[in-house]
């Protein structure tokens, strides 16, 4: 769980304390205690996202795929009808 993650500590004065980009947890807090708190937060959020958001992404991607197949079939049927009319 989370073994794929890498950590980068890049202290700065930006508006974010940290974020996950792909499989990298970026920590921006300069203070060590705050940085560790941010690391815990980002790690937990990453795990929850994987468990809660990923299934929705798979569902939506499947729906898009099915829709594209349906539209392709309809287009092919229409092309065949127009070909018959053009004869």
PDB file of N, CA, C and O in Angstrom:
ATOM      1  N   UNK A   1       0.838  -1.171   0.000  1.00  0.00           N
ATOM      2  CA  UNK A   1       0.000   0.000   0.000  1.00  0.00           C
ATOM      3  C   UNK A   1       0.891   1.245   0.000  1.00  0.00           C
ATOM      4  O   UNK A   1       1.522   1.576   1.004  1.00  0.00           O
ATOM      5  N   UNK A   2       0.926   1.918  -1.138  1.00  0.00           N
ATOM      6  CA  UNK A   2       1.705   3.135  -1.243  1.00  0.00           C
ATOM      7  C   UNK A   2       3.173   2.930  -1.565  1.00  0.00           C
ATOM      8  O   UNK A   2       3.940   3.893  -1.579  1.00  0.00           O
ATOM      9  N   UNK A   3       3.591   1.664  -1.831  1.00  0.00           N
ATOM     10  CA  UNK A   3       5.010   1.412  -2.117  1.00  0.00           C
ATOM     11  C   UNK A   3       5.461   2.098  -3.399  1.00  0.00           C
ATOM     12  O   UNK A   3       6.652   2.347  -3.586  1.00  0.00           O
ATOM     13  N   UNK A   4       4.518   2.403  -4.280  1.00  0.00           N
ATOM     14  CA  UNK A   4       4.871   3.041  -5.545  1.00  0.00           C
ATOM     15  C   UNK A   4       5.195   4.525  -5.395  1.00  0.00           C
ATOM     16  O   UNK A   4       5.689   5.150  -6.333  1.00  0.00           O
ATOM     17  N   UNK A   5       4.922   5.084  -4.229  1.00  0.00           N
ATOM     18  CA  UNK A   5       5.108   6.515  -4.007  1.00  0.00           C
ATOM     19  C   UNK A   5       6.560   6.886  -3.739  1.00  0.00           C
ATOM     20  O   UNK A   5       7.319   6.133  -3.130  1.00  0.00           O
ATOM     21  N   UNK A   6       6.912   8.065  -4.212  1.00  0.00           N
ATOM     22  CA  UNK A   6       8.207   8.663  -3.898  1.00  0.00           C
ATOM     23  C   UNK A   6       7.934   9.970  -3.173  1.00  0.00           C
ATOM     24  O   UNK A   6       6.848  10.539  -3.281  1.00  0.00           O
ATOM     25  N   UNK A   7       8.923  10.436  -2.441  1.00  0.00           N
ATOM     26  CA  UNK A   7       8.774  11.645  -1.650  1.00  0.00           C
ATOM     27  C   UNK A   7       9.805  12.673  -2.061  1.00  0.00           C
ATOM     28  O   UNK A   7      10.982  12.357  -2.233  1.00  0.00           O
ATOM     29  N   UNK A   8       9.351  13.913  -2.219  1.00  0.00           N
ATOM     30  CA  UNK A   8      10.264  15.021  -2.467  1.00  0.00           C
ATOM     31  C   UNK A   8       9.922  16.144  -1.488  1.00  0.00           C
ATOM     32  O   UNK A   8       8.783  16.605  -1.419  1.00  0.00           O
ATOM     33  N   UNK A   9      10.919  16.564  -0.745  1.00  0.00           N
ATOM     34  CA  UNK A   9      10.743  17.677   0.181  1.00  0.00           C
ATOM     35  C   UNK A   9      11.354  18.889  -0.491  1.00  0.00           C
ATOM     36  O   UNK A   9      12.566  18.955  -0.695  1.00  0.00           O
ATOM     37  N   UNK A  10      10.509  19.849  -0.833  1.00  0.00           N
ATOM     38  CA  UNK A  10      10.929  21.040  -1.559  1.00  0.00           C
ATOM     39  C   UNK A  10      10.400  22.279  -0.831  1.00  0.00           C
ATOM     40  O   UNK A  10       9.451  22.911  -1.296  1.00  0.00           O
ATOM     41  N   UNK A  11      11.005  22.628   0.303  1.00  0.00           N
ATOM     42  CA  UNK A  11      10.498  23.749   1.095  1.00  0.00           C
ATOM     43  C   UNK A  11      10.428  25.050   0.288  1.00  0.00           C
ATOM     44  O   UNK A  11      11.370  25.416  -0.416  1.00  0.00           O
ATOM     45  N   UNK A  12       9.297  25.730   0.410  1.00  0.00           N
ATOM     46  CA  UNK A  12       9.133  27.050  -0.207  1.00  0.00           C
ATOM     47  C   UNK A  12       8.051  27.818   0.540  1.00  0.00           C
ATOM     48  O   UNK A  12       7.474  27.300   1.496  1.00  0.00           O
ATOM     49  N   UNK A  13       7.777  29.007   0.129  1.00  0.00           N
ATOM     50  CA  UNK A  13       6.789  29.852   0.795  1.00  0.00           C
ATOM     51  C   UNK A  13       5.503  29.966  -0.016  1.00  0.00           C
ATOM     52  O   UNK A  13       4.785  30.959   0.101  1.00  0.00           O
ATOM     53  N   UNK A  14       5.209  28.970  -0.831  1.00  0.00           N
ATOM     54  CA  UNK A  14       4.011  29.009  -1.672  1.00  0.00           C
ATOM     55  C   UNK A  14       2.736  28.826  -0.863  1.00  0.00           C
ATOM     56  O   UNK A  14       2.767  28.693   0.360  1.00  0.00           O
ATOM     57  N   UNK A  15       1.624  28.823  -1.570  1.00  0.00           N
ATOM     58  CA  UNK A  15       0.324  28.714  -0.903  1.00  0.00           C
ATOM     59  C   UNK A  15      -0.023  27.273  -0.510  1.00  0.00           C
ATOM     60  O   UNK A  15      -0.872  27.061   0.355  1.00  0.00           O
ATOM     61  N   UNK A  16       0.618  26.286  -1.130  1.00  0.00           N
ATOM     62  CA  UNK A  16       0.327  24.880  -0.830  1.00  0.00           C
ATOM     63  C   UNK A  16       1.327  24.335   0.181  1.00  0.00           C
ATOM     64  O   UNK A  16       2.505  24.693   0.176  1.00  0.00           O
ATOM     65  N   UNK A  17       0.819  23.452   1.057  1.00  0.00           N
ATOM     66  CA  UNK A  17       1.699  22.746   1.996  1.00  0.00           C
ATOM     67  C   UNK A  17       2.294  21.505   1.355  1.00  0.00           C
ATOM     68  O   UNK A  17       3.402  21.087   1.690  1.00  0.00           O
ATOM     69  N   UNK A  18       1.542  20.922   0.428  1.00  0.00           N
ATOM     70  CA  UNK A  18       1.993  19.723  -0.251  1.00  0.00           C
ATOM     71  C   UNK A  18       0.970  19.280  -1.276  1.00  0.00           C
ATOM     72  O   UNK A  18      -0.131  19.826  -1.348  1.00  0.00           O
ATOM     73  N   UNK A  19       1.342  18.282  -2.073  1.00  0.00           N
ATOM     74  CA  UNK A  19       0.431  17.729  -3.072  1.00  0.00           C
ATOM     75  C   UNK A  19       0.999  16.413  -3.583  1.00  0.00           C
ATOM     76  O   UNK A  19       2.180  16.114  -3.409  1.00  0.00           O
ATOM     77  N   UNK A  20       0.132  15.641  -4.215  1.00  0.00           N
ATOM     78  CA  UNK A  20       0.562  14.408  -4.868  1.00  0.00           C
ATOM     79  C   UNK A  20       0.435  14.630  -6.365  1.00  0.00           C
ATOM     80  O   UNK A  20      -0.628  14.995  -6.867  1.00  0.00           O
ATOM     81  N   UNK A  21       1.530  14.406  -7.065  1.00  0.00           N
ATOM     82  CA  UNK A  21       1.553  14.517  -8.520  1.00  0.00           C
ATOM     83  C   UNK A  21       1.993  13.170  -9.058  1.00  0.00           C
ATOM     84  O   UNK A  21       3.155  12.784  -8.930  1.00  0.00           O
ATOM     85  N   UNK A  22       1.046  12.455  -9.665  1.00  0.00           N
ATOM     86  CA  UNK A  22       1.350  11.106 -10.128  1.00  0.00           C
ATOM     87  C   UNK A  22       1.649  10.215  -8.942  1.00  0.00           C
ATOM     88  O   UNK A  22       0.778   9.969  -8.108  1.00  0.00           O
ATOM     89  N   UNK A  23       2.875   9.730  -8.862  1.00  0.00           N
ATOM     90  CA  UNK A  23       3.270   8.883  -7.730  1.00  0.00           C
ATOM     91  C   UNK A  23       4.313   9.568  -6.853  1.00  0.00           C
ATOM     92  O   UNK A  23       5.071   8.909  -6.143  1.00  0.00           O
ATOM     93  N   UNK A  24       4.342  10.891  -6.911  1.00  0.00           N
ATOM     94  CA  UNK A  24       5.296  11.651  -6.098  1.00  0.00           C
ATOM     95  C   UNK A  24       4.541  12.531  -5.111  1.00  0.00           C
ATOM     96  O   UNK A  24       3.685  13.326  -5.497  1.00  0.00           O
ATOM     97  N   UNK A  25       4.870  12.378  -3.836  1.00  0.00           N
ATOM     98  CA  UNK A  25       4.331  13.271  -2.814  1.00  0.00           C
ATOM     99  C   UNK A  25       5.315  14.426  -2.684  1.00  0.00           C
ATOM    100  O   UNK A  25       6.479  14.234  -2.332  1.00  0.00           O
ATOM    101  N   UNK A  26       4.829  15.620  -2.971  1.00  0.00           N
ATOM    102  CA  UNK A  26       5.649  16.820  -2.862  1.00  0.00           C
ATOM    103  C   UNK A  26       5.275  17.543  -1.580  1.00  0.00           C
ATOM    104  O   UNK A  26       4.105  17.851  -1.357  1.00  0.00           O
ATOM    105  N   UNK A  27       6.261  17.815  -0.736  1.00  0.00           N
ATOM    106  CA  UNK A  27       6.058  18.524   0.521  1.00  0.00           C
ATOM    107  C   UNK A  27       6.762  19.868   0.413  1.00  0.00           C
ATOM    108  O   UNK A  27       7.953  19.933   0.109  1.00  0.00           O
ATOM    109  N   UNK A  28       6.014  20.944   0.664  1.00  0.00           N
ATOM    110  CA  UNK A  28       6.546  22.298   0.523  1.00  0.00           C
ATOM    111  C   UNK A  28       6.813  22.989   1.855  1.00  0.00           C
ATOM    112  O   UNK A  28       7.429  24.055   1.882  1.00  0.00           O
ATOM    113  N   UNK A  29       6.365  22.408   2.948  1.00  0.00           N
ATOM    114  CA  UNK A  29       6.570  23.013   4.274  1.00  0.00           C
ATOM    115  C   UNK A  29       8.049  22.995   4.646  1.00  0.00           C
ATOM    116  O   UNK A  29       8.723  21.978   4.480  1.00  0.00           O
ATOM    117  N   UNK A  30       8.546  24.113   5.145  1.00  0.00           N
ATOM    118  CA  UNK A  30       9.942  24.187   5.580  1.00  0.00           C
ATOM    119  C   UNK A  30      10.118  23.641   6.995  1.00  0.00           C
ATOM    120  O   UNK A  30      11.148  23.045   7.310  1.00  0.00           O
ATOM    121  N   UNK A  31       9.121  23.842   7.839  1.00  0.00           N
ATOM    122  CA  UNK A  31       9.167  23.370   9.223  1.00  0.00           C
ATOM    123  C   UNK A  31       8.995  21.850   9.232  1.00  0.00           C
ATOM    124  O   UNK A  31       8.053  21.330   8.634  1.00  0.00           O
ATOM    125  N   UNK A  32       9.897  21.141   9.907  1.00  0.00           N
ATOM    126  CA  UNK A  32       9.888  19.678   9.901  1.00  0.00           C
ATOM    127  C   UNK A  32       8.588  19.102  10.457  1.00  0.00           C
ATOM    128  O   UNK A  32       8.040  18.164   9.877  1.00  0.00           O
ATOM    129  N   UNK A  33       8.087  19.637  11.559  1.00  0.00           N
ATOM    130  CA  UNK A  33       6.840  19.129  12.154  1.00  0.00           C
ATOM    131  C   UNK A  33       5.671  19.311  11.196  1.00  0.00           C
ATOM    132  O   UNK A  33       4.871  18.396  11.000  1.00  0.00           O
ATOM    133  N   UNK A  34       5.576  20.493  10.604  1.00  0.00           N
ATOM    134  CA  UNK A  34       4.502  20.744   9.633  1.00  0.00           C
ATOM    135  C   UNK A  34       4.678  19.875   8.395  1.00  0.00           C
ATOM    136  O   UNK A  34       3.695  19.409   7.819  1.00  0.00           O
ATOM    137  N   UNK A  35       5.912  19.657   7.985  1.00  0.00           N
ATOM    138  CA  UNK A  35       6.184  18.818   6.820  1.00  0.00           C
ATOM    139  C   UNK A  35       5.726  17.384   7.065  1.00  0.00           C
ATOM    140  O   UNK A  35       5.145  16.758   6.179  1.00  0.00           O
ATOM    141  N   UNK A  36       5.985  16.861   8.261  1.00  0.00           N
ATOM    142  CA  UNK A  36       5.541  15.499   8.587  1.00  0.00           C
ATOM    143  C   UNK A  36       4.023  15.409   8.642  1.00  0.00           C
ATOM    144  O   UNK A  36       3.437  14.430   8.181  1.00  0.00           O
ATOM    145  N   UNK A  37       3.380  16.441   9.212  1.00  0.00           N
ATOM    146  CA  UNK A  37       1.908  16.473   9.216  1.00  0.00           C
ATOM    147  C   UNK A  37       1.362  16.496   7.792  1.00  0.00           C
ATOM    148  O   UNK A  37       0.395  15.805   7.475  1.00  0.00           O
ATOM    149  N   UNK A  38       1.988  17.291   6.949  1.00  0.00           N
ATOM    150  CA  UNK A  38       1.557  17.384   5.550  1.00  0.00           C
ATOM    151  C   UNK A  38       1.785  16.055   4.839  1.00  0.00           C
ATOM    152  O   UNK A  38       0.948  15.632   4.042  1.00  0.00           O
ATOM    153  N   UNK A  39       2.898  15.396   5.115  1.00  0.00           N
ATOM    154  CA  UNK A  39       3.168  14.084   4.520  1.00  0.00           C
ATOM    155  C   UNK A  39       2.084  13.087   4.907  1.00  0.00           C
ATOM    156  O   UNK A  39       1.569  12.370   4.049  1.00  0.00           O
ATOM    157  N   UNK A  40       1.734  13.035   6.178  1.00  0.00           N
ATOM    158  CA  UNK A  40       0.655  12.133   6.619  1.00  0.00           C
ATOM    159  C   UNK A  40      -0.645  12.442   5.877  1.00  0.00           C
ATOM    160  O   UNK A  40      -1.320  11.544   5.373  1.00  0.00           O
ATOM    161  N   UNK A  41      -0.977  13.725   5.823  1.00  0.00           N
ATOM    162  CA  UNK A  41      -2.203  14.153   5.151  1.00  0.00           C
ATOM    163  C   UNK A  41      -2.213  13.728   3.683  1.00  0.00           C
ATOM    164  O   UNK A  41      -3.183  13.132   3.213  1.00  0.00           O
ATOM    165  N   UNK A  42      -1.147  14.029   2.967  1.00  0.00           N
ATOM    166  CA  UNK A  42      -1.080  13.713   1.538  1.00  0.00           C
ATOM    167  C   UNK A  42      -1.088  12.207   1.287  1.00  0.00           C
ATOM    168  O   UNK A  42      -1.696  11.743   0.322  1.00  0.00           O
ATOM    169  N   UNK A  43      -0.419  11.445   2.148  1.00  0.00           N
ATOM    170  CA  UNK A  43      -0.401   9.987   2.004  1.00  0.00           C
ATOM    171  C   UNK A  43      -1.796   9.407   2.195  1.00  0.00           C
ATOM    172  O   UNK A  43      -2.243   8.581   1.400  1.00  0.00           O
ATOM    173  N   UNK A  44      -2.483   9.837   3.249  1.00  0.00           N
ATOM    174  CA  UNK A  44      -3.842   9.346   3.508  1.00  0.00           C
ATOM    175  C   UNK A  44      -4.779   9.750   2.371  1.00  0.00           C
ATOM    176  O   UNK A  44      -5.599   8.952   1.916  1.00  0.00           O
ATOM    177  N   UNK A  45      -4.649  10.986   1.924  1.00  0.00           N
ATOM    178  CA  UNK A  45      -5.495  11.446   0.817  1.00  0.00           C
ATOM    179  C   UNK A  45      -5.234  10.628  -0.445  1.00  0.00           C
ATOM    180  O   UNK A  45      -6.172  10.295  -1.170  1.00  0.00           O
ATOM    181  N   UNK A  46      -3.973  10.301  -0.713  1.00  0.00           N
ATOM    182  CA  UNK A  46      -3.630   9.475  -1.869  1.00  0.00           C
ATOM    183  C   UNK A  46      -4.300   8.105  -1.774  1.00  0.00           C
ATOM    184  O   UNK A  46      -4.897   7.632  -2.741  1.00  0.00           O
ATOM    185  N   UNK A  47      -4.198   7.476  -0.612  1.00  0.00           N
ATOM    186  CA  UNK A  47      -4.808   6.157  -0.438  1.00  0.00           C
ATOM    187  C   UNK A  47      -6.316   6.210  -0.624  1.00  0.00           C
ATOM    188  O   UNK A  47      -6.896   5.344  -1.279  1.00  0.00           O
ATOM    189  N   UNK A  48      -6.948   7.217  -0.053  1.00  0.00           N
ATOM    190  CA  UNK A  48      -8.397   7.345  -0.202  1.00  0.00           C
ATOM    191  C   UNK A  48      -8.784   7.588  -1.651  1.00  0.00           C
ATOM    192  O   UNK A  48      -9.773   7.042  -2.141  1.00  0.00           O
ATOM    193  N   UNK A  49      -8.007   8.402  -2.320  1.00  0.00           N
ATOM    194  CA  UNK A  49      -8.289   8.674  -3.727  1.00  0.00           C
ATOM    195  C   UNK A  49      -8.207   7.392  -4.536  1.00  0.00           C
ATOM    196  O   UNK A  49      -9.050   7.141  -5.397  1.00  0.00           O
ATOM    197  N   UNK A  50      -7.196   6.582  -4.262  1.00  0.00           N
ATOM    198  CA  UNK A  50      -7.051   5.321  -4.984  1.00  0.00           C
ATOM    199  C   UNK A  50      -8.250   4.407  -4.761  1.00  0.00           C
ATOM    200  O   UNK A  50      -8.725   3.762  -5.696  1.00  0.00           O
ATOM    201  N   UNK A  51      -8.737   4.353  -3.530  1.00  0.00           N
ATOM    202  CA  UNK A  51      -9.847   3.457  -3.192  1.00  0.00           C
ATOM    203  C   UNK A  51     -11.218   4.018  -3.547  1.00  0.00           C
ATOM    204  O   UNK A  51     -12.129   3.257  -3.875  1.00  0.00           O
ATOM    205  N   UNK A  52     -11.378   5.337  -3.487  1.00  0.00           N
ATOM    206  CA  UNK A  52     -12.698   5.924  -3.672  1.00  0.00           C
ATOM    207  C   UNK A  52     -12.908   6.566  -5.040  1.00  0.00           C
ATOM    208  O   UNK A  52     -14.009   6.487  -5.584  1.00  0.00           O
ATOM    209  N   UNK A  53     -11.908   7.182  -5.595  1.00  0.00           N
ATOM    210  CA  UNK A  53     -12.061   7.886  -6.864  1.00  0.00           C
ATOM    211  C   UNK A  53     -11.758   6.979  -8.055  1.00  0.00           C
ATOM    212  O   UNK A  53     -12.420   7.072  -9.088  1.00  0.00           O
ATOM    213  N   UNK A  54     -10.784   6.125  -7.921  1.00  0.00           N
ATOM    214  CA  UNK A  54     -10.377   5.262  -9.031  1.00  0.00           C
ATOM    215  C   UNK A  54     -11.539   4.435  -9.600  1.00  0.00           C
ATOM    216  O   UNK A  54     -11.649   4.333 -10.822  1.00  0.00           O
ATOM    217  N   UNK A  55     -12.408   3.841  -8.774  1.00  0.00           N
ATOM    218  CA  UNK A  55     -13.528   3.100  -9.351  1.00  0.00           C
ATOM    219  C   UNK A  55     -14.459   3.976 -10.198  1.00  0.00           C
ATOM    220  O   UNK A  55     -14.989   3.514 -11.208  1.00  0.00           O
ATOM    221  N   UNK A  56     -14.658   5.216  -9.801  1.00  0.00           N
ATOM    222  CA  UNK A  56     -15.469   6.126 -10.602  1.00  0.00           C
ATOM    223  C   UNK A  56     -14.804   6.423 -11.941  1.00  0.00           C
ATOM    224  O   UNK A  56     -15.479   6.503 -12.967  1.00  0.00           O
ATOM    225  N   UNK A  57     -13.491   6.586 -11.935  1.00  0.00           N
ATOM    226  CA  UNK A  57     -12.771   6.818 -13.185  1.00  0.00           C
ATOM    227  C   UNK A  57     -12.917   5.625 -14.117  1.00  0.00           C
ATOM    228  O   UNK A  57     -13.136   5.789 -15.317  1.00  0.00           O
ATOM    229  N   UNK A  58     -12.794   4.415 -13.557  1.00  0.00           N
ATOM    230  CA  UNK A  58     -12.951   3.217 -14.391  1.00  0.00           C
ATOM    231  C   UNK A  58     -14.354   3.146 -14.973  1.00  0.00           C
ATOM    232  O   UNK A  58     -14.527   2.810 -16.144  1.00  0.00           O
ATOM    233  N   UNK A  59     -15.354   3.460 -14.162  1.00  0.00           N
ATOM    234  CA  UNK A  59     -16.736   3.441 -14.627  1.00  0.00           C
ATOM    235  C   UNK A  59     -16.945   4.444 -15.755  1.00  0.00           C
ATOM    236  O   UNK A  59     -17.536   4.112 -16.782  1.00  0.00           O
ATOM    237  N   UNK A  60     -16.471   5.649 -15.569  1.00  0.00           N
ATOM    238  CA  UNK A  60     -16.649   6.685 -16.586  1.00  0.00           C
ATOM    239  C   UNK A  60     -15.908   6.313 -17.863  1.00  0.00           C
ATOM    240  O   UNK A  60     -16.429   6.513 -18.960  1.00  0.00           O
ATOM    241  N   UNK A  61     -14.706   5.778 -17.737  1.00  0.00           N
ATOM    242  CA  UNK A  61     -13.967   5.362 -18.930  1.00  0.00           C
ATOM    243  C   UNK A  61     -14.699   4.245 -19.673  1.00  0.00           C
ATOM    244  O   UNK A  61     -14.704   4.209 -20.903  1.00  0.00           O
ATOM    245  N   UNK A  62     -15.316   3.338 -18.921  1.00  0.00           N
ATOM    246  CA  UNK A  62     -16.084   2.259 -19.550  1.00  0.00           C
ATOM    247  C   UNK A  62     -17.308   2.818 -20.267  1.00  0.00           C
ATOM    248  O   UNK A  62     -17.625   2.393 -21.377  1.00  0.00           O
ATOM    249  N   UNK A  63     -17.995   3.768 -19.636  1.00  0.00           N
ATOM    250  CA  UNK A  63     -19.151   4.393 -20.269  1.00  0.00           C
ATOM    251  C   UNK A  63     -18.754   5.118 -21.549  1.00  0.00           C
ATOM    252  O   UNK A  63     -19.460   5.034 -22.554  1.00  0.00           O
ATOM    253  N   UNK A  64     -17.644   5.819 -21.519  1.00  0.00           N
ATOM    254  CA  UNK A  64     -17.159   6.510 -22.710  1.00  0.00           C
ATOM    255  C   UNK A  64     -16.861   5.503 -23.815  1.00  0.00           C
ATOM    256  O   UNK A  64     -17.211   5.727 -24.973  1.00  0.00           O
ATOM    257  N   UNK A  65     -16.224   4.409 -23.463  1.00  0.00           N
ATOM    258  CA  UNK A  65     -15.898   3.382 -24.443  1.00  0.00           C
ATOM    259  C   UNK A  65     -17.166   2.794 -25.071  1.00  0.00           C
ATOM    260  O   UNK A  65     -17.236   2.621 -26.287  1.00  0.00           O
ATOM    261  N   UNK A  66     -18.157   2.491 -24.245  1.00  0.00           N
ATOM    262  CA  UNK A  66     -19.417   1.947 -24.756  1.00  0.00           C
ATOM    263  C   UNK A  66     -20.133   2.955 -25.652  1.00  0.00           C
ATOM    264  O   UNK A  66     -20.686   2.590 -26.689  1.00  0.00           O
ATOM    265  N   UNK A  67     -20.120   4.216 -25.250  1.00  0.00           N
ATOM    266  CA  UNK A  67     -20.742   5.266 -26.049  1.00  0.00           C
ATOM    267  C   UNK A  67     -20.053   5.386 -27.407  1.00  0.00           C
ATOM    268  O   UNK A  67     -20.722   5.508 -28.433  1.00  0.00           O
ATOM    269  N   UNK A  68     -18.718   5.351 -27.416  1.00  0.00           N
ATOM    270  CA  UNK A  68     -17.981   5.439 -28.666  1.00  0.00           C
ATOM    271  C   UNK A  68     -18.312   4.264 -29.587  1.00  0.00           C
ATOM    272  O   UNK A  68     -18.453   4.443 -30.797  1.00  0.00           O
ATOM    273  N   UNK A  69     -18.436   3.070 -29.020  1.00  0.00           N
ATOM    274  CA  UNK A  69     -18.812   1.902 -29.818  1.00  0.00           C
ATOM    275  C   UNK A  69     -20.202   2.088 -30.413  1.00  0.00           C
ATOM    276  O   UNK A  69     -20.420   1.791 -31.588  1.00  0.00           O
ATOM    277  N   UNK A  70     -21.136   2.573 -29.615  1.00  0.00           N
ATOM    278  CA  UNK A  70     -22.507   2.802 -30.072  1.00  0.00           C
ATOM    279  C   UNK A  70     -22.529   3.834 -31.206  1.00  0.00           C
ATOM    280  O   UNK A  70     -23.219   3.640 -32.207  1.00  0.00           O
ATOM    281  N   UNK A  71     -21.790   4.907 -31.053  1.00  0.00           N
ATOM    282  CA  UNK A  71     -21.760   5.947 -32.081  1.00  0.00           C
ATOM    283  C   UNK A  71     -21.113   5.429 -33.367  1.00  0.00           C
ATOM    284  O   UNK A  71     -21.546   5.784 -34.463  1.00  0.00           O
ATOM    285  N   UNK A  72     -20.095   4.604 -33.242  1.00  0.00           N
ATOM    286  CA  UNK A  72     -19.461   4.020 -34.416  1.00  0.00           C
ATOM    287  C   UNK A  72     -20.456   3.134 -35.169  1.00  0.00           C
ATOM    288  O   UNK A  72     -20.572   3.222 -36.392  1.00  0.00           O
ATOM    289  N   UNK A  73     -21.176   2.277 -34.430  1.00  0.00           N
ATOM    290  CA  UNK A  73     -22.166   1.403 -35.058  1.00  0.00           C
ATOM    291  C   UNK A  73     -23.252   2.210 -35.761  1.00  0.00           C
ATOM    292  O   UNK A  73     -23.649   1.879 -36.879  1.00  0.00           O
ATOM    293  N   UNK A  74     -23.732   3.264 -35.111  1.00  0.00           N
ATOM    294  CA  UNK A  74     -24.769   4.106 -35.723  1.00  0.00           C
ATOM    295  C   UNK A  74     -24.246   4.791 -36.984  1.00  0.00           C
ATOM    296  O   UNK A  74     -24.949   4.870 -37.992  1.00  0.00           O
ATOM    297  N   UNK A  75     -23.027   5.277 -36.923  1.00  0.00           N
ATOM    298  CA  UNK A  75     -22.435   5.951 -38.083  1.00  0.00           C
ATOM    299  C   UNK A  75     -22.320   4.982 -39.252  1.00  0.00           C
ATOM    300  O   UNK A  75     -22.663   5.323 -40.384  1.00  0.00           O
ATOM    301  N   UNK A  76     -21.835   3.771 -38.973  1.00  0.00           N
ATOM    302  CA  UNK A  76     -21.691   2.777 -40.039  1.00  0.00           C
ATOM    303  C   UNK A  76     -23.038   2.432 -40.654  1.00  0.00           C
ATOM    304  O   UNK A  76     -23.142   2.269 -41.870  1.00  0.00           O
ATOM    305  N   UNK A  77     -24.058   2.322 -39.835  1.00  0.00           N
ATOM    306  CA  UNK A  77     -25.404   2.026 -40.336  1.00  0.00           C
ATOM    307  C   UNK A  77     -25.900   3.172 -41.226  1.00  0.00           C
ATOM    308  O   UNK A  77     -26.484   2.928 -42.282  1.00  0.00           O
ATOM    309  N   UNK A  78     -25.673   4.392 -40.812  1.00  0.00           N
ATOM    310  CA  UNK A  78     -26.073   5.555 -41.596  1.00  0.00           C
ATOM    311  C   UNK A  78     -25.314   5.619 -42.921  1.00  0.00           C
ATOM    312  O   UNK A  78     -25.898   5.937 -43.956  1.00  0.00           O
ATOM    313  N   UNK A  79     -24.030   5.321 -42.891  1.00  0.00           N
ATOM    314  CA  UNK A  79     -23.233   5.306 -44.127  1.00  0.00           C
ATOM    315  C   UNK A  79     -23.796   4.281 -45.086  1.00  0.00           C
ATOM    316  O   UNK A  79     -23.911   4.556 -46.281  1.00  0.00           O
ATOM    317  N   UNK A  80     -24.149   3.111 -44.598  1.00  0.00           N
ATOM    318  CA  UNK A  80     -24.730   2.073 -45.467  1.00  0.00           C
ATOM    319  C   UNK A  80     -26.049   2.531 -46.061  1.00  0.00           C
ATOM    320  O   UNK A  80     -26.296   2.304 -47.246  1.00  0.00           O
ATOM    321  N   UNK A  81     -26.898   3.166 -45.277  1.00  0.00           N
ATOM    322  CA  UNK A  81     -28.179   3.670 -45.793  1.00  0.00           C
ATOM    323  C   UNK A  81     -27.957   4.726 -46.877  1.00  0.00           C
ATOM    324  O   UNK A  81     -28.622   4.712 -47.913  1.00  0.00           O
ATOM    325  N   UNK A  82     -27.009   5.646 -46.625  1.00  0.00           N
ATOM    326  CA  UNK A  82     -26.730   6.679 -47.618  1.00  0.00           C
ATOM    327  C   UNK A  82     -26.138   6.095 -48.888  1.00  0.00           C
ATOM    328  O   UNK A  82     -26.417   6.584 -49.983  1.00  0.00           O
ATOM    329  N   UNK A  83     -25.329   5.058 -48.758  1.00  0.00           N
ATOM    330  CA  UNK A  83     -24.793   4.386 -49.939  1.00  0.00           C
ATOM    331  C   UNK A  83     -25.917   3.796 -50.771  1.00  0.00           C
ATOM    332  O   UNK A  83     -25.898   3.886 -51.999  1.00  0.00           O
ATOM    333  N   UNK A  84     -26.905   3.189 -50.105  1.00  0.00           N
ATOM    334  CA  UNK A  84     -28.045   2.604 -50.830  1.00  0.00           C
ATOM    335  C   UNK A  84     -28.833   3.688 -51.557  1.00  0.00           C
ATOM    336  O   UNK A  84     -29.268   3.481 -52.689  1.00  0.00           O
ATOM    337  N   UNK A  85     -29.019   4.836 -50.920  1.00  0.00           N
ATOM    338  CA  UNK A  85     -29.747   5.935 -51.559  1.00  0.00           C
ATOM    339  C   UNK A  85     -28.988   6.505 -52.751  1.00  0.00           C
ATOM    340  O   UNK A  85     -29.593   6.988 -53.709  1.00  0.00           O
ATOM    341  N   UNK A  86     -27.671   6.447 -52.686  1.00  0.00           N
ATOM    342  CA  UNK A  86     -26.856   7.017 -53.769  1.00  0.00           C
ATOM    343  C   UNK A  86     -26.797   6.111 -54.983  1.00  0.00           C
ATOM    344  O   UNK A  86     -26.328   6.544 -56.036  1.00  0.00           O
ATOM    345  N   UNK A  87     -27.249   4.885 -54.882  1.00  0.00           N
ATOM    346  CA  UNK A  87     -27.195   3.949 -56.031  1.00  0.00           C
ATOM    347  C   UNK A  87     -28.266   4.249 -57.041  1.00  0.00           C
ATOM    348  O   UNK A  87     -28.363   3.564 -58.060  1.00  0.00           O
TER     349      UNK A  87
END
